[in-house]
Amino acid sequence: MLFTIRFSFCAFLITLFLCVLQTTALPSFWPRRSFPQLKLRKRTLAGAVYICTDFNFRGDCAWQAPSSDCRIPGTGDEAPLSIGPDPGGFCVLYEKSTCEGREIITLKFPGMDWAIPSFGGMKCFVGDGAGQNFTAEAPIELVNGDPRLDGGAGSIKNRQLKDVLEAMEKDGFSEGLIGLEKKTYY
């Protein structure tokens, strides 16, 4: 019985010591470890743009891949109220839906989330948008397909698989597209 009391008392003292040890702070002279601040950014694709039908990038939103083609992102109630080019690219908003005539505004990252002026069409490019004439053609990489858009319409991989996909369409996709190649959009 004496052993049980001593053992219980010792266990109590050890528990009390550990509790006090955990609640005491380190002295102020103790060196603190400093950790580098990490700034994380979303992965983006220069020349791409994020468009939403409501203010503050809300409502119906869509991310559009890089393209030098003239785009008509929406009209009436579906007109964009937020437009945000990805870093490394810019978009030019034009007066007419054919992307001709007066250039209304040039948007760079992070874009505008309200007060988008009325416009007809837009083109997006890779670069910083410096200079006055933005109607120059987009870089050739975008015209020939960007390998980072693996399998997407106009990509290099999609063009390489064009004959295979056409044969599958004629066949009626009897075997389907699943499993043709992993992580590739057709």
Secondary structure by P-SEA (a helix, b strand, c coil): caaaaaaaaaaaaaaaaaaaaaacccccccbbbbbcbbbbbccccccbbbbbcccccccbbbbbcccccccccccccccccbbbbccccbbbbbcccccccccccccccccccccccccccccccccccccccccccccccccccccccccccccaaaaaaaaaaaaaaaaccccccccccccccc
